[in-house]
Amino acid sequence: MIKKSQTLAATLGEVMVGLGVFALLSLAVVGTLLQTANLDKRDTALTESTFLLDSLLESQVSQAREFEGFESLTSTPPGTYVALEPNRPDGLQKRYLYRVDVEEPVPALKKVVVSIYYRRDNTTDIDTDQGQDGRAVSAGTMVSEPSR
């Protein structure tokens, strides 16, 4: 005949093993949720910066479609970064800076590269703690001189 205390001990051991398995599974689920939240945050930042990059690059190309705009298309001075216009409805002026680099490899053809950088607080300094020395994303295109 099994004593009542032996049955209780076996049940307590089973409960302890069950709690251990439950704890391991819970940690795995929490880790997955944290990773998903981090990836979602990074995806949002990449989408924002890519949208901003596209609009700034299109602005430069649009300006260069006029002869005077093509002639005045120049690089941002070395070591400086341009702040976005204040009071943007999307609030991106608080998070990003940009610069434009223009080269003329051959006459009547310019290479335009726009780079978006993470902004440090409310300064015009880039946040080099972010990856790639603070650069979020870059893109470029070639623009030919329009006819007069």
N, C-alpha and C positions, 0 to 999 in steps of 0.2 A: 504494500500500500504506500502511495506517495504522500509525503507530508505536505501540508498546506504551505509551509515556508519554502520548500523546494520549488513548488509551482510558481510562487510569487517571484523567486529569484530568477527563474528562467524567463518569466515575462518581463521583468525589469531589464534583463540583458538584451532581450529582443527589442525593447523600446529604445535602449541606448544605441544599438546598432542602427535601428531605423532613423533615429534623430541624426546620427552621423551621416548616413546616406542622404537624408533630406538637406542637411547643412551643405554638403558638397554640391548637390544639385542646385541649391539656392545660390551659392557663390558663382557657379557657372552661368546661371541666368542673369544675375546682377552684372557680371563682367560683360556679357553680351549686350545688355541694355546700355551700359556705359560706353562701350565701343560704338554702338549704333548712334547714340547721342553725339559723340565726338565726330563721327563721319558726317552726320547731318549738318553740324555746325561748319565743318570744312567745306561741304558742298555748297552751302549758302554763301559763304565768303567767295568761293570760286565763281559762282554764278553772278554775284554782284560785281566783282572785279572784271569779269569777262564782258558783262553788259556795258559797264563804264568804258572799258577799253574800246569796244566796238563803236560806241557813240563818239568818243574822242578821235579815233582814227578816221571815222567817216567825216567828222568836222574838218579835219586837216585836208582830206582828199577833196571835199566840197570846196574849200577855200582855194585849192590849187587848180580848180577847173577854170577859174578866171586868170587871165594872164598876169594881172597885178598881184593876185593872191599867190600864184606860182612863184613869182619873183620874190615876194616877201616871206615865203616859207623858209624859216630858219630853225636851227636847233635852240633848245633851252640852254642858257649859259652853263658851262661845266660846273658841277657841284651844287647846282640849284634845282629846286623842285617847285612846281606850280601847284598852288592850292586850287581846289574846285570852287566854283562860284558859291558864295554863301547863300543860305536859306533854300537849299535844294529840298524839294519835298521828300526825297528818299533818304536824306541824312548822310549820304556818302561822303560829303565834304569833311565830316568828322573822322573818317577812317582811312581816307586815301589821299595821296598826292600823285602827281604824274610829271613826266618830262617827255619832250619830243626831241628825237635825234634825226637830223636831216643830213644826208650825204648826196653829193652829185658825182656819181661814178663816171658819167659821160655827159657832155653838154646836152641840155634840154631833157634830162632825165634825172629825177630825184628819188632817192630811197628814203622813205619816211617810216620811222619806228617810234611807236608810242609805248611807254612803259608805265605801269601802275605800281605804286609803292604803298606799303602800309605806313600810316601816319602815326608819329609818336605824340600822344596827347593832343593838344591844340597848337602845336608848334609847326614849323615848316621843315622839321627834321624827320628823316625816315626812321622807322622802328627796325633796327638791324637785329633785334631779337627774333624777329620772324624769319622764316626760312629764306634762302637765296639772297642774303644780305638786305632783306627788307622788300625785295621785289615780289609783287604778287603775280603779275602776268605781263607779257609783252607781245606785241604783234607789229608787223610792218607790211608795207606795200611799195610798189614802184609807181611813180606818177610822172607822166610825160608832159612836156610843156604844151599848153593849149595854143591853138593858132590865134593870131592877132586879129 
